């Protein structure tokens, strides 16, 4: 089991490793990422990286968990307002496509089928959707299917996965139009 840093200096080194590794993994995927590039850019060594994360896959898992924690605050989930959540996902993937890129690499390199995150970060959302369904706020059906559909709708314009790559350079009115369209579409799709 990897050893987590216990000193301020170790925590700073761990943070540099994560910050460097996220760019490496997002740009090159798991197979294409190189530990040599990560340790050079993070100003550390392989022994320290492996001591903290155990392996390249362990480092990728830590990078993904770190990204999920930071975006969770930007995209709070409310099963009774899936349209609002979808708009927050749209905004976050437009502002920062890194998480979507990491998820794309998981799909390509690790999990070609099923939920891309497995049980990670989905159990609570699925429970909340089921509770909103039971309370009559959402249509009946498999909570996973509803969550997947809403997330797919929200990320349709993502620069990392969408058919059309939206850009922060586009006029604000274009994004406002898309947000309104997304909100209305999700509300219609999940209405009881």
C-alpha positions in Angstrom: 0.0 0.0 0.0 1.4 3.4 -0.9 2.5 5.8 1.9 0.7 9.1 1.9 2.9 12.1 2.7 2.9 13.1 6.3 4.9 16.4 6.2 4.1 19.7 4.7 7.0 19.2 2.3 5.7 15.8 1.3 2.2 17.1 0.8 3.7 19.9 -1.4 5.6 17.3 -3.5 2.5 15.1 -3.7 0.5 18.1 -4.9 3.1 18.9 -7.6 3.0 15.3 -8.8 -0.8 15.4 -9.0 -0.8 18.7 -10.8 1.8 17.5 -13.3 0.2 14.1 -13.8 -3.2 15.4 -14.5 -1.9 17.2 -17.6 0.2 14.2 -18.7 -2.8 11.8 -18.4 -5.3 14.2 -19.9 -3.0 14.8 -22.9 -1.6 11.3 -23.4 -3.8 8.8 -21.7 -2.7 6.1 -19.2 -0.6 4.1 -21.7 1.0 7.2 -23.3 1.8 9.0 -20.0 5.4 8.8 -18.9 6.5 8.7 -15.3 9.9 10.2 -16.4 8.1 13.4 -17.7 5.9 13.6 -14.6 8.8 13.4 -12.1 10.9 15.8 -14.1 8.2 18.4 -14.3 7.2 17.9 -10.6 10.8 18.2 -9.5 10.9 14.9 -7.7 12.0 11.3 -8.3 10.4 8.0 -9.2 11.0 6.5 -5.7 8.9 9.3 -4.1 6.2 9.0 -6.8 5.9 5.3 -6.4 6.1 5.6 -2.6 3.1 7.9 -2.6 1.0 6.2 -5.4 2.4 2.7 -5.8 2.2 2.5 -9.6 1.3 4.5 -12.7 -2.3 3.2 -12.4 -2.4 4.2 -8.8 -1.3 7.7 -9.7 -3.9 7.8 -12.4 -6.6 6.7 -9.8 -5.3 9.5 -7.4 -5.5 12.1 -10.2 -9.0 11.1 -11.2 -10.2 11.1 -7.5 -8.6 14.5 -7.1 -10.4 15.9 -10.2 -13.7 14.4 -9.1 -13.4 16.0 -5.7 -12.7 19.4 -7.1 -15.4 19.3 -9.7 -18.0 17.9 -7.2 -17.9 21.3 -5.5 -18.5 23.0 -8.9 -21.3 20.7 -9.9 -23.4 20.0 -6.8 -25.9 17.2 -7.5 -29.6 17.6 -6.8 -31.8 14.8 -8.2 -34.8 17.1 -8.0 -33.1 19.6 -10.3 -31.3 17.4 -12.9 -31.7 20.2 -15.4 -29.7 22.6 -13.1 -27.1 19.9 -12.6 -26.8 19.4 -16.4 -26.2 23.1 -16.9 -23.5 23.1 -14.2 -21.9 20.1 -16.0 -22.1 22.0 -19.3 -20.3 25.0 -17.7 -17.7 22.9 -16.0 -16.8 20.8 -19.0 -16.6 24.0 -21.1 -14.4 25.7 -18.5 -12.3 22.7 -17.7 -12.5 19.7 -20.1 -9.7 17.8 -18.1 -12.1 15.5 -16.2 -14.0 14.5 -19.4 -10.7 13.8 -21.1 -9.6 11.6 -18.2 -12.9 9.7 -18.4 -12.5 9.3 -22.1 -9.1 7.7 -21.5 -10.6 5.3 -19.0 -13.2 4.3 -21.6 -10.6 3.8 -24.3 -8.0 2.0 -22.1 -9.6 0.4 -19.1 -13.4 0.0 -19.3 -14.8 -0.3 -22.8 -18.3 -1.1 -21.4 -20.4 -0.3 -18.4 -20.2 2.7 -16.1 -16.9 4.5 -16.8 -16.4 5.1 -13.0 -17.8 1.8 -11.9 -19.2 2.4 -8.5 -17.0 5.4 -7.8 -19.1 8.6 -7.3 -22.3 7.1 -8.7 -23.9 5.2 -5.8 -25.1 8.4 -4.0 -26.4 9.9 -7.3 -28.3 6.7 -8.2 -29.8 6.6 -4.7 -30.9 10.3 -4.9 -32.5 9.7 -8.4 -34.4 6.6 -7.0 -35.6 8.7 -4.1 -36.7 11.5 -6.3 -38.6 9.0 -8.5 -40.3 7.5 -5.4 -41.4 11.0 -4.4 -42.9 11.5 -7.9 -40.4 14.2 -9.0 -38.8 12.2 -11.8 -40.1 9.7 -14.4 -40.0 6.0 -13.7 -37.2 3.9 -15.0 -33.7 2.7 -14.2 -32.0 5.4 -12.2 -28.7 4.6 -14.0 -30.4 5.2 -17.4 -31.7 8.5 -16.3 -28.4 9.7 -14.9 -26.5 8.5 -18.0 -28.9 10.2 -20.3 -28.7 13.5 -18.4 -24.9 13.4 -18.2 -24.7 12.6 -21.9 -27.0 15.5 -22.8 -24.9 17.9 -20.6 -21.6 16.9 -22.1 -22.7 16.9 -25.7 -20.8 20.1 -26.4 -17.7 19.1 -24.4 -14.4 20.0 -26.1 -13.2 16.6 -25.1 -16.0 14.3 -26.2 -18.8 16.2 -28.0 -19.6 16.0 -31.7 -19.3 19.8 -31.7 -16.5 21.2 -29.5 -17.8 24.3 -27.8 -15.4 27.0 -26.9 -15.1 29.7 -24.3 -14.3 32.0 -27.2 -17.9 31.7 -28.5 -20.3 34.6 -27.6 -22.0 34.4 -24.3 -25.4 34.5 -26.0 -24.5 31.2 -27.7 -23.8 29.5 -24.3 -27.0 31.1 -22.8 -29.0 29.6 -25.7 -27.5 26.2 -25.2 -28.0 26.3 -21.4 -31.7 27.2 -21.9 -32.1 24.4 -24.5 -30.3 21.9 -22.3 -32.4 22.9 -19.2 -35.7 22.6 -21.2 -34.7 19.3 -22.8 -33.6 17.7 -19.5 -36.8 18.8 -17.8 -38.9 17.3 -20.5 -36.9 14.1 -20.6 -37.1 13.4 -16.8 -40.6 14.7 -16.1 -42.9 12.2 -14.4 
